[in-house]
């Protein structure tokens, strides 16, 4: 499958996921017009559920080449699907220079690369939205590729783990911010801090405008399942 075929596969998959998830959640996606129409761009988002890559990409006007855990490629069928979606495997157990090089090359080729710098699903104080520090990986990739960062925040997707979401659709929010680039000679730590501030600003804006209750802040799938079990009693 050539690049054009893989991009069409991404678009078709997104359309199917959109139809399915719209039945299970009241999904609000804003800021799609902020996604650059061309050129390399690093999408940086928090990560609270397995639904996040789908939610971020299903209405995107451009395909997104996500960086994902290389262990997912251990399954033969899943590996073929992920490869068809242009996913970049990364070994999270070490500094993976090969994955970083691949991501930078994609950015220089004018692709949108999606990165979850929390290195896995995070919630509570482990989430970059609720107290954890942001890894410098996003700043490093953007600076090496000289590509802008597109900040994005997902809130409420962990509710989709609950079976009742198919009967009582929860609110799910996705917000894309304005893209921005590293300044001339900007220190990596300073750029990392600036990325983090943009993400927090997006989150705080969603909370304020939609009056999101703390109970809807990032929680683990296990917590959502226990919450659902209590509601049944």
Secondary structure, 3 states (H helix, E strand, C coil): CCHHHHHHHHHHHHHHHHHHHCCCEEEEEECHHHCCCCCCEEEEECCCCCCHHHHHHCCCCCCEEEEEEHHHHHCHHHHHHHHHCCCEEECCCCCCHHHHHHHHHHHHCCCEEEECCCCCCCCHHHCCCCCCCCCCHHHHHHHHHCCEEEEEEEECHHHHHCHHHHCCCEEEEEEECCCECCCCCCCHHHHHHHHHHHHHHHHHHHHHHHCCCHHHCCCCHHHHHHHHHHHHC
